Every structure is written in structure tokens, then in C-alpha cells.
Amino acid sequence: MFVQVIKGQVSDAADVQAAWNRWLDETAPGAIGWLGTTAGVTDDGTFVALARFESDEAARRNSERSEQDQWWRETAKLYTGDVTFHDCPEVVQMGSGGSDDAGFVQVIEGRIRDIERWRQMSERWESMGNDFRPDVIGGVVALHGDGGYTNAVYFTSEAEAREGEQKDMPPEMKAMWEEEMSLHEGEPTYFDLRKPWLASPR
């Protein structure tokens, strides 16, 4: 899997969502290797999107389509500043991965000092199952290639996610969580998509 992460500030979330819907109706049907997209706008006007493709080649071929280029030229005008892109050929899927059934998505952005150790811990998390947090449907972690990452976590609802955050972790899980957080450079940044825009090929 390949993920492109897009982030930028917008002044009108409704206009951006209209552009997103137009892409789904007019451009998505011919998208090459597109697996799905998670997007939305936070309360402070930050737009975040993770577009999933079968491969980096498929994503590149899609970006070269004339209709894709035209759509982006029009949509780019809706951003109030620079738009950042991260092309991520290495993706770690947690649980069910990206889900169109999520009622709430939290996107986490940060940097990891020891990616190899983080990979090992991710495998351990995966082996522990999801009994402790049934509100978590799955997740997609896109590695930027320079120590940075973008992690989208899919929840059944925001209310259930907040309730789950208050639960006391079992000792083994808490120790793993503390070790994983110790691998970070600085504090992660959280983007809450309370009304996520979720889509996959129809």
C-alpha cells in the first residue's frame, strides 16, 4: 500500500467538502489503483487527508491524469496557505485498517527516533488483539521516510473513543505504551476529524 498525506489550512470547510464530493463523482471512477481516502477538517480549519493507493506507481499515474490535474488546480484555490504533501511508500496497517464505517477519526502526526524498534512494538500491539478498546476499528500509519509519520485511528464514535481513553490499561499494555511514547521526538500533534469524510471505490 502507498499513502499520500495532504494537509493545509482552509477558511470554508463546506467549500472543500463540495470539491471532495465532486472528485468522488467525476474523478474517482477512473482513479488508478485508488483504495480509499480519509479526510476532514478540524475545528481550527486544518484540512487533513490520507489517500490510499495500491502502489506508488499507481498514485503517480493517477496524479498524471488530466482530470486529476484540473480538479486539483481548482481545489488548491480553497486553501489559505501552503499545502504539504507526504508520499509514503511504507504503510503499517493496524486491525482492520482504514474503515468507511468510522464515526470519528483521530489523525496523529509526529516523529520517531527508532523506527525499527517502533515496528517491533507495532507487531506486538497487533498480536494483543482489540479486546481492551472495542471502540477502535483500526488504523493506518504512513511513514514519511525521514522519521516522521501520520497515523489515522478509526473509532466507532467520538463519545466511545473518549470513554475508552479513560480506561486503565493492563500493566503489560501500559508498559508498552510508555515505551512507545519514549521513542518519540517531542510531542505528537493530534487532529480530530469529528465528521470524517470517508470513501472507497464504489
N, C-alpha and C positions, 0 to 999 in steps of 0.2 A: 504494500500500500504506500501511496505518496500523499502527503497533505500540504496544501498551501494555506498559510495563515495570513489573514488580512486584518489590519487594524487601522482605525482613523477616527477623527472627531467629526460629528455631523451636527447640524443645527435642527434638522427636522427628521425625526425617525420615521414618520409616515411616508415622506417622500422616498426615503431609502428603501422602505419595505415595498413600496409600489414598484420601484426599479427591480427589486428582488423578485417580485411576483411576475414582472414582465420577462425576466430572464427564464423563470421556470416555464412560462407559457410559450415563449418564442425561441429561446436558445437552447434550453436544456434537452429537448427531444433529440437534438443532433450532437450533444456533447460526447466527446470521445473518452471512453474509459471512466466516466464520472460515476462514483459510488454513492455520493450523498454530500450534503452540506449542512452545517450547523452555523447559525448566525443570529445576530440580535444586537440590540442597543441597550447599554446600561443606563441607569438613572442619570448619570452625568453626561450622556451623549457620546459615549465611546462605542463605536461600532466594532464588533469582533466577528470574524468568520473563519471557519475551518472547512475547506473544500477537500473532499477525499476522492482520490483517483486510483485506478489500478496500478499505475506506474508513473514515474517522472516523464517518460516519453509520451504517455497518453495526455498528461497535463500540458506538456509543451505543445503537442499537436492541437489540443483544444484551444490554447491561447492564440494560436496562429490562424484560427478560423476568422473570416472577415466579419461574420455576425457577432462573434465574441468581442472583437476589437471595437466594433461600432457601439455595442452595448456598454463597454467599459468607458469609452470616450464620453458618453452621455452621463453615466453614473458618477464618474470622477468629479463632475462639477458639483455634486451634492456634498462633498467633503469640505470642511473649513480649513484644512491644513494638509500637511504631508500624510500620505498613506504608506504604511510599512507593510512589506511582504516578507514572509519567511518560507522558502521552499524546503520541505522536509522529506527527504527520501527514506529516512528511518523513522518508523512509527511503531509504537507499542500499544497493543490493544488490550484493555482490561475488561474482564467479564464479557458482556455482550457487545462491547464497543459502542459506536455511535448508534443512538436509537431515536427514531422519529416519535416514539411514544412518551418521551420525557416531558414532564410538566415544568421542569426547572433545570437549567444548565449553569454550572459554575465553571468559568474558564480561569485557569491559574497560569501565571507566567512567571518564570524565574530562571535561575542558573544553578547548575550542579557542578561541584568541584570534581567528583569522581564518578563519571558516567558508568564505568564498568561495575562498580560496587552498587550503583543505583539499579542497574539492570538485574543484578543478582537478587536484590531486595524485591524488585517488581515480580520476579518469578516466585518468590516466597509468598508475597501478598496474594498472587493468583492461586497458589496451591491451598491457601487457607479458606477459600470459598467466600460466600457473601452472607452467611447466616447472621453476622453481627449487625450489618447495615442493609436490611432488605430494601431500604429506600434508594439505594444505589443500583441503578440498572447496569451501568458500565462506564467505560471511559476510553479516551483516545489520547495518547501522549505523543506529540510531534516534536522530535528532537531537531533543533536548528542546525546542529553540526559544529557549533562553537561553544558548547556547554550550556546554551540556552534551551529552553523548552516551552511549549504551550500544551497544557493539559486541559481537556474538556471532560468534565464529570457530569454524567446524566442521572438525574434524580426523578423519582416518581412525582414529587411536588416540592415546592419550597418549604411548606409547613412541615412535611415529613423529614426533609433534609435538616431543618433547624432543630427538630426534635432529636434526630439521630446524632447531631453534633454534641448534644448534652449528655449522651450515654458514656458511662465509664468503660474504657477499654479493658479487656482482659490483660493481665500483666505481660504476656508474651507479645501481644499486639501493640501495647503501649511502648514497650522497649524498641520494637521495630520502627514504630512511628518516630520516636525520638531520635533514633539513629538516622533515619531517612532525612529528617529535618536538619540534622547536623551536617549533612552533605551539601546543603545549600550555601550559595554565596549571597549573603544578605537575606532580606525577607521577600517571599513571593508576593506578587500582586494578584488580587482577585477581581474578577469581572463577573458580576451576577446578571445572567440573562433571565429575567423573570418571565418574559414572554418570548421564549426562543422560537426562531424560525427554523423549522426542520423539514428537510425534503430529501428524497432519494428517487432514483428513476421510477417513473410510473409504469 
